[in-house]
């Protein structure tokens, strides 16, 4: 937990406003805002004073050296948002759109590793600010540009909310993203809104809808990263139905991917890199029951997920590839390997919204094949504990 995150949580819990708190410190409210949002680090004395005023019992002060993960490499000037929102002029202040581009890029690149609760909180804040700007007096061109930035924030926020277990809010925000994409006339945002719908349907086991939503998104996607993911998302739907068209989607998705430039930042959630393609191959072949091909691709995914020092670069891909290997091992009757890979899948703290449903699928198969086996029961307890730890207190299928 970062100092700014905990400070804002305590302020909300205690019903204390920023200006009132600044008067008690005392300090400038603008500076305190930067501390709360992670753009300034408080001194030890200020941290202790804030701990006292917020009745944190020492817990806040101990976080004084824990920085908030930056949204932008150079920090965020929150006052620029305030200036733009209050301006009431016919144009935005210089730099606002560039600032928003940086925010969207940073949040999207943080997606693979930063906790979904943290990203959701940031995404809500920035989306709210952009919607405020849309209510102001801006030119038609600026209005459209703001719609585009709001659309990107909304599709990302929908994903992080789903990962955090808040399915209802995730769907509401996804529909908002679709409307923003429609208003902006932005095909790729529309395409991603449909891709997210297909992902949700996959988790809910509505496999016909997975294909239908993917095809709806492809009508807007063009030759983009979204088109690759939509194609392979349809492949997962086909694979779940035992339809060999899943293999055709792998070929079609690879053909689109090969026409796209290699991304400078493959960690960006809305770009598709060749490592992600291996990940989809692993999952689709596992769903089809083609175990040798699934194992080959899953092993490659796990190898690519690790840094030289053994740390995990792509925790969500690492987890899902381990589940693929666990399912393959379970079908082969290899209980030790199946449980080992299942437990490895639950190790990363950063989890995708479809991890627990697939882990539960593995547990069900093992329970059926190895009834009354203690290791299987312990794996089931681990899944239950992970589900209960979600902020919503459940979810995950």
Secondary structure, DSSP 4 states (H G I P E B T S, - for coil): --HHHHHHHHHHHHT--HHHHHHHHT--HHHHHHHHTTSSPPPHHHHHHHHHHTT-TTTTGGGTT-PPPPSSTT---HHHHHHHHHH-SSSPPTTHHHHHHHHHHHHHHHTTTS-HHHHHHHHHHHHHHHHHHHTS---HHHHHHHHHHHHHHHHHHHHHHHHTT-HHHHHHHHHHHHHHHHHHT-HHHHHHHHHHHHHHHHHTT-HHHHHHHHHHHHHHH-SSHHHHHHHHHHHHHHHHTT-THHHHHHHHHHHHHHHSPPPS-TTSTTS--HHHHHHHHHHHHHHHT-HHHHHHHHHHHHHHHB-TTS-BS-HHHHHHHHHHHHHHHHHTT-HHHHHHHHHHHTT-SS--TTHHHHHHHHHHHHHHHSTT-HHHHHHHHHHHHHHHTSTTS----
